Amino acid sequence: MISADERTAIINLIRAQVVPAIGCTEPIAVALCVSKAATLLGCVPERIELSLSANILKNAMGVGIPGTGMVGLPIAIALGALIGRPELELEVLRDCNKESVAQAKKYLEEDRISISLENDDKDKLYISVVCSAGNHQTRAVIKGKHTNFAHISKDDEVLLEKAYSAEQVATDNLPLNLKKVFEFADTTDIEDLRFILEAKKLNQAAAQDGLRDNYGHQLGKTMCSPLGKGIMGDSIFSKILSSTSCACDARMAGAMIPVMSNSGSGNQGICATMPVVVFAEENHNTEEELIRALVLSNLTAIYIKQTLGSLSALCGCVVASTGSSCGITYLMGGTYEQVSYSVKNMIANLTGMICDGAKPSCALKLTTGVGTAVMSAMLAIQHKYVTSVEGIIDDDVDKSIRNLTSIGSRGMDETDRFVLDIMTSKGER
């Protein structure tokens, strides 16, 4: 039985991890850190020096920056320095327009920015920014989470020095298991959960935007075209795939639209939301059923990320689509037992999918993930699931989840380094 205090803590956890974001969260987190240091400096920096962890660098190299028509970190850094509003956190570049982009391009031409790789593997999410002008210098450091400032200083004065606050540690490490996640989603007063519908609103709008324009590889539009419908049909399954990929197409290409993120990733937010929303609409589920399924999906993803970490070598769509499989199973009328079966089916299938950075082709991976989510739910609702005699699956679903996260974090560390080496040395081989 979940206590009232524990329900409140879980609601606060969801609210902290499911937040709006404009643009891919890694370059946007870099822009946020730059904007903090530049604001403290009080003028346009003459120099900006950055030290970034490998995972930040990897996820920021090939993704579109909203409102710019450009790809990669330099333009995000310049905009962060010129027009960034740090109080907006992951919407820090909300004020980007043609004039500011032109100013940022000129700033880049002046060769004021240097970027280096932080070689300490302890922090997969690490951003250090030093801004200088005249005789003054400011420094800002983000660690652990995309919006967590661990250090802020100006000249010789340290204004902030911390890791996670005690409140953040307590919030991020709530003792969850899948049973508790299911019970919370299934039994909490519906009025206390209604806020999750904002995720539906934002991510559905992103999907519609992706259908209107030619973003990225246009995977979503292709599946909605006569060719796509001729091959895929016009089924619930094809609509789930196309809606999810449309939203990802738009976001990864740099559309100036907010999406509702999950655990620091907009793609994870899309992946945990859109399959559940589309299935509920097509299956004529009630609004209450949709709300509970969205909470189940998003909280499952948050729970898995607790032991995986904000960034890893494992593609985030594996985690988020596992959440959406739980949500879809719930909308089918599934019990906790059947939801746990869907998780086992997902882990047995998708474990090991690498993250090779944020980029337009992420839409392909999201589509693979949500396609597997539907298949896993279909099997689970019929009490068909991968058993403990097969591969990394354990009888205990939570142990199966820990097997997944152990592989994705510790087990794939060398893979992560190898992927980054390939990405940064193209043309040299």
Disulfide bonds with the S-S distance in Angstrom:
none
